Amino acid sequence: MKKALLICFLFGWCLSTNGQVVIPSKDVQLRSAVLAAPEALRDGATVYGYDQDGELVLLKDGTNGIICLADDPSSKGFSVACYPEALEPFMARGRELKKKGLGFKEIFEQREKEVQSNQLKMPKDGTTLFIYFTNEESAFNPDTGEVKDGNFRYVVYIPYATAETTGLPLSLEAPGMPWIMDPGTHRAHIMINPPTNK
């Protein structure tokens, strides 16, 4: 993201002079990033968020092995995510490759090669990614960190699992029903989408 002159308002968030990027304060990012995690894990989570140049930075060191990512201010809507630190090599590599300009397919193929060659380690057991999101721009209050009518999504990574090994369908067949995506690959994962608020 291009660096821009930022005007910081009294209530703690910043708006670029071209009106395109709103970067909430550190406090708001800390408060909103952990909304994806189960309540018992929120206080001890490590949190990454964005500085006033739009760069991802460490906001808080945690104590319980859970990592949370604040909402990307350059993306539409609102989305935060939390996951066990065992998944961080996979997540960090994806961010690194995306920053280099690679698209989804290229990132997928590169990480697949690296996992197969043992350059990139994936957790052996099921590892859950917790997501809290809304597609409504106005649903997130950058002043308070509150989110109106947010929705949860759960992604359980099980590398190289298949429909046969899990007994899961390859597509969503009923509201809230789990299903498997990318079966037989390093990125095989169970998708669980509870019914949304909107």
N, C-alpha and C positions, 0 to 999 in steps of 0.2 A: 504494500500500500504506500502511495506517495506520502511523503511527510508534508504536513500543512501547518500553517500558523493556527494555533488553537486559542480560543478565547474561553477562559474558565469563569464560570458563573459562581455566585456565592453559594448555591446549594450543592456544589461539589462535582458537577459533571461538565464536560467540555464539548463544544461544538465547533467543527472546522469552519473557517471563514466562507467556504463554498457551500456550507449547509449539508454536507453529505455524511460526515462521520461524527457520531456522538460517542464519547468515551466516558463512561461513568467513573466516579471516584473509586479509589481503592476499597473503601469501606463498602460501597454498594456492590462492587464486584465480589468481594469476599462473602457478602450476605447472599447474593443471588446465585453464585456458582455452586454452592452446596445444596441447593434446592433439589438437585437430581438424586442425591444420596439418601439412603434410609436415615431417618432422624437420629438414630443412635450413633451414626458414623460421621455426622456433620462437623461437630466441634473439633475433632482430631484430624480432620482432613488437610492434606497439603493442597494449596490452591495456586493455580497459575492464572494470570489475567493479563491485561494489556496496559502498557504505559502510554504516555501522551503522544508517542510517535507511532502507536499502533503495533508495537512489537510485543510478542508474548514474553512475559517475565514471571519470575517467582514472586508471589504476593505473601505467601505464608508457608512456613515449614510445618508439616503435620507430625502426628505421633502414632497414627493407627494403620499406616500402609495404604490409605485411600487417597487418590489424586482426583482433584476436581478442576475442570477447565471453565473459566468464565465465558460468557457470551462473546463471540467475535463481533466487534462493533462494525466491521466492514461487511457483514453478511445481513441479509434481510431477515426479519422476524427475530425470534429469541430462542436460543438453544444452549443449554449447559449440559455438561456430562461429567460423570464420576466413575472411577474404576479402580481395581486393585493395582498396586505398583508393579505387579508381575506382568501387566499388560502394557506398561509404559514403553518398553523398547519398540513394540509394534506401533503404538500410537505416535511416538516421537519420530520414528522413521517415516511414517506417513506424512507428518507435518513437514519434515525436512525435504522430502521429495516434492511435495506440493509447492513449497517455497521456491524450488528450482524450476517450477513451471510445468511439471509433469501432470497429466490428466489422470482421471480415475483408472482407466484401463492400464496405463503405463505404470502407475503406482502399484496396482494389483500384481502385474506381471513381475515387477522388480522385487517386491517383497516375497512373492512366491519363490523366485530364484534364490533369494537370500535365506529363506527358511529351509529350503531343500538342501542348500550347501552349508547349513549350520552357522551362517554368518549372522542371522537374525533368530533370536530365540522366542518361541511362543510358549505360553503356559501349557503344561501337559494336561491339567485338569480344566474343567469348565470355568470360565472367567467372565464375570458379568460386567457389562457396560450399562450404566444407568443414565438415561437421558430425560431431561425435562424441557419442554419446548412449547412454543406457540407460533403460528404463522402470522398472527395479527401484530402489526407494528405498534399499535397503540396499547397493546396489552401489557407491555413492560414499562414500568416507571423508572427512568434512569436517576431520578432524585432519591427514591426510597428503596429501590431494588425489588419492589413488589411486582408480582406477575398475576394478571387476571386470567382465569380460565386456562391455566397451563395443562399440558398433557404429559403423561409418562410413556416412555418406550424402554423396553428391556432387550438387550442383545447379549446372548450367552455364547461366547466363542468356544468352540470345541474343534480344534484343528483336525482336518481330514475326516471328520464325521460325515456320514451319508444318511440318506433317507432310510436305508436298510438298517444301519446300525442304531439309529435313534427311533425308528418307527414313526417319524414325522412326515407330513406331506411337504411337497415342494412349493406350495403356495397357500395363501390364506384361504381357509374354507368356511370360517365362521368368526364373528366378532370376538376378539380376544384369544383366539386359538393360536397356539404356537406352531411355527413352521420353520423349515430349514432353508437357508440361503447359502450359495456358493459351496454346495456339498462336495466332498472329496478334495478340497483345497485347504491351504493354510488358514484361509479366512472363513472356513465353514462356521456358521453361527445360527443359533436358534433365535428367531424373531418373535417377540411378544408385544403386541400393540393393544393395550386396553382400549375400550371404547373412548373416543375423544369427547371433550366438552363441547367442541365446535367442529 
